[in-house]
Amino acid sequence: MGIDARDGLVATRGWVNDTKVTPVELGRQMAKLGVKRLIYTDIKRDGTLSEPNYDGVEEMVGGVKAKIIAAGGISELEHLWRLAKLGWRELSWQSALYRQDRFEGGTKAKLKIKGQKSK
């Protein structure tokens, strides 16, 4: 399930409608219903390659009992390292893959992070 957020609140209907619900609140509700994995996207950063919303990812990882997939703004290896320290489980970085020259070694770059299983 995906949770799209802007300025700390969930956005719906193709990012047109803002709600008064936080991503953590919705994530907790979904986890109670049995959802095991959530993709959290900061829609202000999605596609920008600027940097992830580290605070938002940290809140989701710490506040929701589900695997969190971080999305939005990921473009540099440093972003991956910082997200790893926050406890992310998976990443969505399709935009960065289109610009593989940003990563030394392109899409073949492998990360080995303590505590993370390599595939």
Secondary structure as GFF3:
##gff-version 3
##sequence-region A 1 119
A	DSSP	beta_strand	2	6	.	.	.	ID=ss1
A	DSSP	beta_strand	9	12	.	.	.	ID=ss2
A	DSSP	beta_strand	17	18	.	.	.	ID=ss3
A	DSSP	alpha_helix	23	32	.	.	.	ID=ss4
A	DSSP	beta_strand	37	42	.	.	.	ID=ss5
A	DSSP	alpha_helix	54	63	.	.	.	ID=ss6
A	DSSP	beta_strand	67	71	.	.	.	ID=ss7
A	DSSP	alpha_helix	77	86	.	.	.	ID=ss8
A	DSSP	beta_strand	90	92	.	.	.	ID=ss9
A	DSSP	alpha_helix	94	98	.	.	.	ID=ss10
A	DSSP	three_ten_helix	100	102	.	.	.	ID=ss11
A	DSSP	three_ten_helix	106	108	.	.	.	ID=ss12
###
